[in-house]
Amino acid sequence: MILDKFSLKDKVAVVTGANTGLGQGISVALAQAGAKVCGAARRSCEDTAKKIEDFGGEFKEIIADLSDRKSVDILLSEALEAYGRVDILVNNAGMILREDSVNVSDEYWYKVIELNQNTVFFLCREFGKHFISQGGGKIINIASMLSFQGGIRVASYCASKSAVAGLTKALANEWAKYNINVNAIAPGYMATNNTSQLRSDEDRSEAIIERIPAGRWGTPEDIAGAAVFLSSEASSYINGFTLAVDGGWLAR
């Protein structure tokens, strides 16, 4: 039956940035679909754990600073220690810093690039090795509308998210033969911590909503279906694609 292909029963997922926002929404969705979820973040994922455990799901917290390269090994080893395998990696953790490009310092630039771009690649590389030896796996990278557009005052974020979209295609080309699907989700304007500054600016927020055909900011729950789909057998012939979940933003 077709709905069986969307089930994640007996699968193990690792989700970065799982304590709040999109990472939390994705973690809950994967657990609802049957996966055991390892959620990684710098701070406690207690709220995410409670949401999942309340409906009988299974969640393991991994505290790790993803801007530190050592965290890559920590994530994989702790997930394998807990469950013996990993089937799904969701590279969600990221940051955005807003500044006029002429005022962006070297430190500022590299901080965003390190987390949003470099960490994503290194996690893909290490989990990719595991997936190859295991006989397959699913990788979902979280891209952005700024994987397609330029934005304003977010040069480092735009550069890193454009790189995520390109990396997704490159790895899909290399790893499809190993039964590894590498895809991305590009969220539109979502009501999360990253957009709090925009949403607090009444004029800017109103201008954004007017540009979205759906007429509202997105929510972490809006990402749920895409995350489950790209993690499941139902998407087995989809590779290297960036799926926009944007309320119609790109179509306008």
JOMOPE-V176614 format. One record per run of one state. SS is the DSSP state (A for helix, B for strand, O for the rest). FROM is the first residue (numbers start at 1). LEN is the number of residues. Records with the same first field share a line. If there is no record, write none. Layout:
# JOMOPE-V176614
SS: FROM-LEN  FROM-LEN
This chain:
# JOMOPE-V176614
O: 1-1  7-5  17-4  33-3  42-4  54-5  64-6  84-4  92-9  104-2  135-2  143-2  148-7  179-1  188-2  191-2  201-1  212-6  219-1  232-1  236-6  246-3  252-1
A: 2-5  21-12  46-8  70-14  101-3  106-29  145-3  155-24  193-8  202-10  220-12  233-3  249-3
B: 12-5  36-6  59-5  88-4  137-6  180-8  190-1  218-1  242-4
